[in-house]
Amino acid sequence: MKLYNLKDNREQVDFETAVKLGLGREQGLFFPVELPIITPIELSKILKMDFITRSTEILSRFIYNEIPKEILYQHVKKAFSFKHPLKIKITNNIHSFELFHGPTLAFKDFGARFMAQMILLFNKKNESVTILTATSGDTGAAVAHAFYDMKNVKVVILYPKGKISELQEKLFCTLGKNIKTVSINGSFDDCQKLVKEAFNDKILKESIGLNSANSINISRLLAQICYYFEAFSLISEQQRKNLVIAVPCGNFGNLTAGLLSKSLGLPIKSFIACTNANDTVPRFLKNGMWNPKKTVSTISNAMDISQPNNWPRIEELFNRKKWNLKELRFGSVSDYSTQNTLKELFKLGYVSEPHAAIAYRLLKDQLKEDEFGLFLGTAHPAKFKNTVEEILKNDIALPNELKTRINLPLLSYNINPNFSKLKEILLER
Ligand SMILES: *Cc1c(COP(=O)(O)O)cnc(C)c1O
């Protein structure tokens, strides 16, 4: 698989290099030179396969020349070795697609665990690798668990202090061993800036084998394509005809993967790009002006991002496929409306959480009569226990993944958004 740098098309790399580098020159994102196509006949065969076989088949379309299918299958199997996504009926024409049944209770397990497998596979000489990543909540946990206790891998995770939920923090800041967590006195965007600075420091990068695990890493995006096919395989012929998928967006990796699944040939009629008050993209789609504002904190904190990293890939994909951005549906939802929506869903017998509720809200408001809608459940409601309990006035049971960590002490460092401080931590043995 060949990929080019969106900021400098002359830089072209293979999949292995893109996985290892994360970003290209000038912090440019990598994008596939060729966009594979699955024909309708192949698609009907693929949809009948089991999740692991099908996912291998899809990923193979991109990376067949670098990883033989049999080997890829083994890694996909290890990466996706947890409960598969579930489709839950909410109303006749709206179902939720729950992606949060992995070890860290968020859809990020798919991308992070596949990426960990790829880094293992490509680290043939067992060199030491440092994974540096910024998280607005769920990436950190997924990445930490995916790499936990792996030989020769050190993981450093930055997150904005006080801006992720207590349980989210417990899930990954209590692990120890090869996992170091750092709370930053600042916003998620400050964390992303520090990561970029580290990658710009060539000497540092070489000496510690720096790798990013943000949703900018191409391996994570490819992995996420797979569950859109799973969703499609679970719905009826009738529902497939006019399928609309609402995606709760932060860094826009999930939506990028969805759009890539469509470019492969999965006939999804439309996507809704759903945000909270951090609405840079909805405003852009409305008036054509890219005008990020200061990030504001909301109850859907994993989406508190005003400069979404993956957006250039979405624009590139639309250009390459000659799709019109006007066809991308969008909307933003306030905290107030999110709370009411959680209550509305609860009345329908469904306990949700703020991120999925935003997607449900926009889907419900925008879905046309002849359409069928799926909204993505990106995290388990228990991860936002306090918020959800307060809104619904109802207790939420903790799943085992959280129960086992809740009483463990937090092991995080705390620093100001200051690169030299971060550097010390990165260089520590
Ligand atoms: C990360 C995350 C999102 C946003 O996903 P992106 O791929 O960054 O757009 C939405 N909801 C939850 C719960 C998340 O953890």
The ligand as an SDF file (V2000), in Angstrom:
LIG
                    3D

 15 15  0  0  0  0  0  0  0  0999 V2000
  -12.9840    9.4650   20.6280 C   0  0  0  0  0  0  0  0  0  0  0  0
  -14.4280    9.5160   20.8660 C   0  0  0  0  0  0  0  0  0  0  0  0
  -15.2910   10.1710   19.9730 C   0  0  0  0  0  0  0  0  0  0  0  0
  -14.7880   10.9240   18.7700 C   0  0  0  0  0  0  0  0  0  0  0  0
  -14.2420   10.0750   17.8020 O   0  0  0  0  0  0  0  0  0  0  0  0
  -13.3080   10.6520   16.6450 P   0  0  0  0  0  0  0  0  0  0  0  0
  -12.8820    9.4810   15.8640 O   0  0  0  0  0  0  0  0  0  0  0  0
  -12.1620   11.3370   17.3320 O   0  0  0  0  0  0  0  0  0  0  0  0
  -14.1270   11.6190   15.8800 O   0  0  0  0  0  0  0  0  0  0  0  0
  -16.6420   10.1160   20.2180 C   0  0  0  0  0  0  0  0  0  0  0  0
  -17.1390    9.4830   21.3100 N   0  0  0  0  0  0  0  0  0  0  0  0
  -16.3410    8.8780   22.1990 C   0  0  0  0  0  0  0  0  0  0  0  0
  -16.9500    8.2210   23.3790 C   0  0  0  0  0  0  0  0  0  0  0  0
  -14.9650    8.8590   22.0050 C   0  0  0  0  0  0  0  0  0  0  0  0
  -14.1760    8.2470   22.8830 O   0  0  0  0  0  0  0  0  0  0  0  0
  1  2  1  0
  2  3  1  0
  2 14  2  0
  3  4  1  0
  3 10  2  0
  4  5  1  0
  5  6  1  0
  6  7  2  0
  6  8  1  0
  6  9  1  0
 10 11  1  0
 11 12  2  0
 12 13  1  0
 12 14  1  0
 14 15  1  0
M  END
$$$$
